[in-house]
């Protein structure tokens, strides 16, 4: 059995890994304001990978038990806000992907404000670890906008739609925590990350194989969340019907 000291060291090592997210966020900011978007995406990609593994490592290291006075959840939320929301949102605004003038500013504010209802939501995850509502994944939206450059009206509609979905009773899969098809989910995520790296590196020329890999892997993760949503709705309707039938029987 590992000693108490080694368990404490392991717990703080995980916190240190999560803390590197601040480093990647800072470097991404510098790359953004130095007009090096590919470098910015590289740093955000590293932050994404760290965010994908640190939660699993934290649970294995039992950080709440062996490093109880440092809240890794708060640290993770701060890093997520920087790398998933704030930097991508500012990137979209600077690149003109949100439109020019007042429209761009309004959409930027909409993104940042509605995202707070994700990070501050104590019921953001379901019991089986799906995200309930759009999980402020504006880094994915920003990457898609940058790669495929939708028109300003389309971009505005999409931003508003994703913002509204923050409160929608629709689930989105967490690929590293949802037990159903976990191996497939992790593989799909790895394919999506690899395809994203290829598309960023080859931008603006693009790469057909990478585009298809990006779309298919991402569609799988979205589809799984929609299937979970429909299953939940069917279960709720069945429960409601059973309750109504019991009420009728009791009246009789």
C-alpha positions as CSV (number, residue, x, y, z in Angstrom):
1,X,0.0,0.0,0.0
2,X,1.3,3.5,-0.8
3,X,2.3,5.6,2.2
4,X,0.3,8.6,3.3
5,X,3.1,10.9,2.1
6,X,3.1,9.4,-1.4
7,X,-0.7,9.7,-1.6
8,X,-0.5,13.4,-0.6
9,X,2.3,13.9,-3.2
10,X,0.1,12.2,-5.8
11,X,-2.9,14.4,-4.9
12,X,-0.8,17.6,-5.2
13,X,0.7,16.4,-8.5
14,X,-2.8,16.2,-10.0
15,X,-3.6,19.7,-8.7
16,X,-0.3,20.8,-10.4
17,X,-1.4,19.2,-13.6
18,X,-4.8,21.1,-13.5
19,X,-2.9,24.3,-12.6
20,X,-1.0,24.0,-15.9
21,X,-4.3,25.0,-17.5
22,X,-3.6,28.5,-16.3
23,X,-0.3,28.4,-18.2
24,X,-1.8,27.2,-21.4
25,X,-4.6,29.8,-21.1
26,X,-2.1,32.6,-20.6
27,X,0.0,31.5,-23.6
28,X,-3.2,31.2,-25.7
29,X,-4.1,34.8,-24.7
30,X,-0.6,36.0,-25.8
31,X,-0.9,34.1,-29.1
32,X,-4.3,35.5,-29.7
33,X,-3.3,39.1,-29.2
34,X,-0.1,38.5,-31.2
35,X,-2.3,37.3,-34.1
36,X,-1.1,33.8,-34.1
37,X,-4.3,31.8,-34.2
38,X,-2.8,28.4,-34.9
39,X,-0.5,28.8,-31.9
40,X,-3.5,29.8,-29.8
41,X,-5.4,26.7,-30.9
42,X,-2.3,24.6,-30.1
43,X,-2.3,25.9,-26.5
44,X,-6.0,25.5,-26.2
45,X,-5.7,22.0,-27.5
46,X,-3.1,21.1,-24.8
47,X,-5.5,22.6,-22.2
48,X,-8.3,20.5,-23.6
49,X,-6.2,17.3,-23.2
50,X,-5.3,18.2,-19.7
51,X,-8.9,18.9,-18.8
52,X,-9.9,15.5,-20.2
53,X,-7.5,13.5,-18.0
54,X,-7.1,15.5,-14.8
55,X,-10.6,14.6,-13.4
56,X,-10.0,10.9,-13.7
57,X,-6.5,11.3,-12.1
58,X,-8.0,13.4,-9.3
59,X,-10.6,10.7,-8.5
60,X,-7.9,8.0,-8.5
61,X,-5.6,10.1,-6.3
62,X,-8.5,11.0,-3.9
63,X,-7.5,14.6,-3.9
64,X,-10.4,15.6,-1.6
65,X,-9.0,13.2,1.0
66,X,-5.2,13.8,0.6
67,X,-5.3,17.5,-0.4
68,X,-8.5,18.7,1.2
69,X,-7.6,22.4,1.7
70,X,-7.2,23.1,-2.0
71,X,-10.4,23.0,-4.1
72,X,-9.6,21.4,-7.4
73,X,-13.2,21.8,-8.6
74,X,-13.0,25.6,-8.4
75,X,-9.6,25.6,-10.1
76,X,-10.9,23.4,-12.9
77,X,-13.9,25.8,-13.3
78,X,-11.6,28.8,-13.6
79,X,-9.4,27.1,-16.2
80,X,-12.5,25.9,-18.1
81,X,-13.9,29.4,-18.2
82,X,-10.7,30.7,-19.6
83,X,-10.1,28.0,-22.2
84,X,-13.6,26.9,-23.0
85,X,-15.4,30.2,-23.0
86,X,-13.5,33.5,-22.6
87,X,-10.6,33.1,-24.9
88,X,-12.6,31.4,-27.7
89,X,-15.3,34.1,-27.4
90,X,-12.7,36.9,-27.6
91,X,-11.1,35.1,-30.6
92,X,-14.4,35.0,-32.4
93,X,-14.9,38.7,-31.8
94,X,-11.4,39.7,-32.9
95,X,-11.7,37.6,-36.0
96,X,-15.0,39.2,-37.0
97,X,-16.8,35.9,-36.7
98,X,-19.5,37.4,-34.6
99,X,-20.1,40.3,-36.9
100,X,-18.9,43.9,-36.8
101,X,-19.7,46.7,-34.5
102,X,-22.5,46.5,-31.9
103,X,-23.6,43.0,-33.1
104,X,-20.2,41.5,-32.3
105,X,-20.1,43.1,-28.9
106,X,-23.7,42.0,-28.0
107,X,-23.0,38.4,-29.1
108,X,-19.7,38.4,-27.1
109,X,-21.6,39.5,-24.0
110,X,-24.3,36.9,-24.6
111,X,-21.7,34.1,-24.7
112,X,-19.9,35.2,-21.6
113,X,-23.1,35.9,-19.6
114,X,-25.0,32.7,-20.5
115,X,-21.9,30.6,-19.8
116,X,-22.1,31.6,-16.2
117,X,-25.3,29.7,-15.9
118,X,-23.3,26.6,-16.9
119,X,-20.3,27.1,-14.6
120,X,-22.5,28.1,-11.6
121,X,-25.1,25.4,-12.1
122,X,-25.0,22.9,-9.3
123,X,-27.1,20.5,-11.4
124,X,-25.0,20.8,-14.6
125,X,-24.3,17.0,-14.6
126,X,-26.9,14.2,-14.5
127,X,-26.5,11.2,-12.2
128,X,-25.0,9.3,-15.0
129,X,-22.5,12.1,-15.8
130,X,-24.1,13.7,-18.9
131,X,-24.1,17.5,-19.2
132,X,-27.6,18.9,-18.8
133,X,-27.8,21.7,-21.3
134,X,-25.1,23.1,-23.6
135,X,-21.9,22.9,-21.5
136,X,-20.4,26.3,-22.6
137,X,-18.2,24.5,-25.2
138,X,-17.5,27.7,-27.1
139,X,-14.0,26.5,-28.0
140,X,-15.7,23.9,-30.2
141,X,-18.0,26.5,-31.7
142,X,-15.2,29.0,-32.2
143,X,-13.1,26.3,-34.0
144,X,-16.0,25.4,-36.2
145,X,-16.6,29.1,-37.1
146,X,-12.9,29.6,-37.8
147,X,-12.6,26.5,-40.0
148,X,-15.9,26.8,-41.9
149,X,-16.6,30.6,-41.7
150,X,-20.4,30.8,-41.6
151,X,-22.0,34.1,-42.7
152,X,-22.7,36.7,-40.0
153,X,-26.5,36.0,-39.8
154,X,-25.9,32.2,-39.5
155,X,-23.2,32.7,-36.9
156,X,-25.5,35.0,-34.9
157,X,-28.4,32.5,-35.0
158,X,-26.0,29.7,-33.9
159,X,-24.7,31.8,-31.0
160,X,-28.1,32.6,-29.8
161,X,-29.3,29.0,-30.2
162,X,-26.4,27.5,-28.3
163,X,-26.8,30.2,-25.6
164,X,-30.5,29.2,-25.2
165,X,-29.5,25.5,-25.1
166,X,-27.7,26.3,-21.8
167,X,-31.1,25.9,-20.1
168,X,-32.5,23.2,-22.4
169,X,-33.3,19.8,-21.0
170,X,-31.0,18.2,-23.5
171,X,-28.0,16.1,-22.5
172,X,-24.5,16.2,-23.9
173,X,-22.1,13.4,-23.4
174,X,-19.0,13.6,-21.2
175,X,-16.7,11.2,-23.0
176,X,-14.5,10.4,-20.0
177,X,-17.3,9.9,-17.5
178,X,-20.3,8.5,-19.2
179,X,-20.2,4.7,-18.8
180,X,-22.3,3.9,-21.9
181,X,-20.0,3.2,-24.9
182,X,-17.1,4.8,-23.0
183,X,-14.4,3.1,-25.1
184,X,-16.1,4.3,-28.3
185,X,-16.6,7.8,-26.8
186,X,-12.9,8.1,-25.8
187,X,-11.9,6.9,-29.3
188,X,-14.3,9.3,-31.0
189,X,-12.9,12.1,-28.8
190,X,-9.3,11.2,-29.8
191,X,-10.2,11.1,-33.5
192,X,-11.9,14.5,-33.1
193,X,-8.9,16.0,-31.4
194,X,-6.5,14.6,-34.0
195,X,-8.8,15.8,-36.9
196,X,-9.0,19.2,-35.3
197,X,-5.2,19.4,-35.1
198,X,-4.9,18.5,-38.8
199,X,-7.5,21.1,-39.8
200,X,-5.8,23.8,-37.7
201,X,-2.4,23.0,-39.2
202,X,-3.7,22.9,-42.8
203,X,-6.0,26.0,-42.4
204,X,-7.2,27.6,-44.6
205,X,-6.6,24.9,-47.3
206,X,-8.4,22.2,-45.3
207,X,-8.1,18.4,-45.5
208,X,-11.1,16.3,-46.8
209,X,-10.3,13.3,-44.7
210,X,-9.8,15.4,-41.6
211,X,-13.1,17.2,-42.2
212,X,-15.0,13.9,-42.5
213,X,-13.3,12.5,-39.4
214,X,-14.1,15.7,-37.5
215,X,-17.8,15.6,-38.5
216,X,-18.3,11.9,-37.9
217,X,-16.6,11.7,-34.5
218,X,-18.3,14.9,-33.3
219,X,-21.7,13.7,-34.6
220,X,-21.4,10.4,-32.7
221,X,-20.9,12.3,-29.4
222,X,-23.8,14.6,-30.1
223,X,-26.0,11.7,-31.2
224,X,-25.3,9.8,-28.0
225,X,-26.5,12.8,-25.9
226,X,-29.7,13.1,-28.0
227,X,-30.4,9.4,-27.6
228,X,-30.0,9.8,-23.8
229,X,-32.4,12.8,-23.9
230,X,-35.1,10.9,-25.8
231,X,-34.7,7.9,-23.4
232,X,-35.1,10.2,-20.4
233,X,-38.3,11.8,-22.0
234,X,-39.8,8.3,-22.6
235,X,-39.1,7.3,-19.0
236,X,-40.7,10.5,-17.7
237,X,-43.8,9.9,-19.8
238,X,-44.0,6.3,-18.7
239,X,-43.7,7.4,-15.1
240,X,-46.4,10.0,-15.5
241,X,-48.7,7.6,-17.2
242,X,-48.2,5.0,-14.5
243,X,-48.9,7.7,-11.9
244,X,-52.1,8.8,-13.7
245,X,-53.3,5.1,-13.9
246,X,-52.7,4.6,-10.2
247,X,-54.7,7.8,-9.5
248,X,-57.6,6.5,-11.6
249,X,-57.5,3.1,-9.9
250,X,-57.5,4.8,-6.5
251,X,-60.5,6.9,-7.4
252,X,-62.4,3.8,-8.6
